Amino acid sequence: HYIPYCTDTDFWKSKNVDKDIDLLFIGNDGKRDYRFVENLFNSVPHLNCYAVSQHISKKSITNNNFEMSKSSWHQNILSDIEIREIYDRSKIVVIPLTNSYQPSGQSVTLQSLSMGIPTLITETKGFWDYEKFINYENIIFLENNKIDLWKNEIDLILKNKSNYEKIRNRGMETVSQNFNLQIFYKKLMGIVENG
């Protein structure tokens, strides 16, 4: 039996606070492209950037509008409530990945979309659900990690308010209807009860 990974959509819900972070990166697994994140943040000095990671070097960031928390979930440096507050302040989540069959960025993607934050992620062989996630409908896939490509997509999404709202709303809807914990529990109980 296979049940897709789900997230707590009741917890990962926006309180609609002011958005003072333009770009947010969260992650610590080995399939993230950390050097690309540093280069991307340096290439957008006009944007407020934030990283929650053990693998981003603050010394490598020249963007004066950069903040970070050296954190990872398994170390409990930041609580889930604090992470949710950082999400809620953010306009876009960026998840640059190295190409691999291993899924990466799944929990961050589901949390950020549940929070109503458009998410940009590298298109990889290991992405977990290309049927439910459709480019420019509820997520934005980027075919590679080239600075100009990512900068262009970031500019487009920040400038086009109607497209931003469409991706935001459809992302929330996709997670709520397909990847919330209630669905997970129902499927799990069905397996337990029916074998």
Steps between C-alpha positions, in 0.01 A plus 500: 500500500613853426367812667655829390671723755254751645519815709293650779301760307333618821839595644669622180247775443571868437404764751539753216776708656701761309735345246846647561700203362506482119685167467516222758718190483454220755686171499790283606487181295776393265304559179464877546727721290640721777764680294232593247285645780793718610560617142129563445470711815809697399351565156188671641635768738170692469305210656476399865628143527487256791649153549427238762784252455821361646657498153482863390811702579422852613856597398410410141202736489567854382133600492449757778132403514575147621414331828536142610441250774759224528247233570378156414185322610674211671697739724189689615675838488182655361158376602236420238316813615810712431545336159133564421548868589796520258293334226216741567727802447612365161380573146677215318672177606793386285616136497795453261590131480768284344350253253436166665245219524484570874204720594615823659314805622170320547422613855608860432295510180185370668542729800563810291213429260271430796602843632408658166855571384583446132788255479776477238675163483746335264337239277668168586456130426411445865213747532224312677180590308501650152129419462377723781761775464474689173745766390358853528177367646590418860882496497784626283751248366836619370684270261846579636688712751606795289497838671336691213220245474419520871531881513264531204239272660527680834452839330202369302322355800561805721382745232194311376256519791219304331734213410646511853151469651401220260807289586459584868134396514537188286803391699304522825209317341721219364659435839170525687323257267781248447772524765340580835523280808129409500543331161810321632314376808201378295723308259702354785186388685370343177819294472488399868132403487504327160851356498 
